[in-house]
Amino acid sequence: MKNKSIYVTSPLLPPLEDFTLLLKEIWNSKTLTNNGNFHQLLEKELCSYLKIPYLSLFTNGTLPLIVALQALRITGEVITTPYSFVATTHSLWWNGIKPVFVDIDPITCNLDPNKIEAAITPLTTAIMPVHVYGHPCDTEQIQKIADKYGLKVIYDAAHAFGVETAGKSILEHGDMATLSFHATKVYNTIEGGALICHDEQTKKRIDYLKNFGFAGETTIVAPGINGKMDEVRAAFGLLSLKMVDRAIQSRQEIALQYQAGLEAASGITCMKGIGDTKLNYSYFPIFVDADQYGMTRDELYCKMKEKNIFGRRYFYPLISNFSTYKGLNSAKPENLPNATKIANSVICLPIYDGLKQEEVASIINLIIEK
Ligand SMILES: *Cc1c(COP(=O)(O)O)cnc(C)c1O
């Protein structure tokens, strides 16, 4: 146990024998990509699993963000959160759109709806929030603001696979939502992602855009990109979809063990779900109050590392602190006090299907004993 390294996550892998059988089918069919059978089947099965009518598969979770902005013809300025993975803001940059950072709510870690209106200018065309750690944004409040100012809403739902509020998919909210199926996520296709929209016409447009803009053999309807998922990864995804419920359940058990074990730890706060939400336990963030705990976040992070436990400081640094963005007015730390504080206190603890009870217990002990 002492020498075994424990990482923040470990990928969900389908049985190799099952995958080999599907690979044989692919070899026989000689269809490797371009909307093959496995691709079509996975789109269908994901729609049914996620309880949504329209989903387009992509080769990763960044391209759906870029394509969503294209599909909705977003320009000018977009209001977004600094507390996310860089891909969220990069997708704006790749479209020549100016990101405008707005602070987060200190409890949910999501874009604070009460601060959005003050950041709206005549150039604002959309809001791009993130359901951080799979915890839902205040979708109602955000939609109200969007309606009032005629803005589009694109949710980066990369962390929110399978998350539901009041029995409904979180992906139903906004004009579009995106998913990532990267190896580190709750559900993975090795690399992969998806774009969720709400009508057939839009789905068609998205499918053109992810295939260079081809709407027929000789017709190009838009300057599209290549975002297509191949048959090998779609087959992998079909197999891992069968395992994801069990994986989420075992993540939930780990989350409960952490929560109970860390309850008494002074200066350590765990994130808890709020309201009627079915979470996916994609991450287990804790927040370190250095004064109370008697050790800074980075000291704890390093101490864990010395014991071969590799938590991750998601999300530190803030996106607004990276060189590309830090010159923007909205990137100033004074504008983002909650995000700055959270980024300096967070560690995501290891959580994945296959992490053993005694391993979780030893991580809890390490944190409590200091
Ligand atoms: C993982 C992630 C992405 C990017 O997904 P890729 O599949 O790695 O391209 C985008 N946004 C957030 C919030 C993510 O965590």
The ligand as an ORCA input file, in Angstrom:
! r2SCAN-3c Opt
* xyz 0 1
  C     -12.343     17.812    -19.906
  C     -12.959     19.160    -20.087
  C     -13.098     19.775    -21.348
  C     -12.391     19.284    -22.581
  O     -12.661     18.035    -22.958
  P     -11.638     17.200    -23.849
  O     -12.427     15.983    -24.147
  O     -10.438     16.922    -22.999
  O     -11.326     18.006    -25.053
  C     -13.805     20.955    -21.440
  N     -14.325     21.544    -20.359
  C     -14.192     21.030    -19.132
  C     -14.801     21.738    -17.970
  C     -13.475     19.832    -18.951
  O     -13.298     19.341    -17.716
*
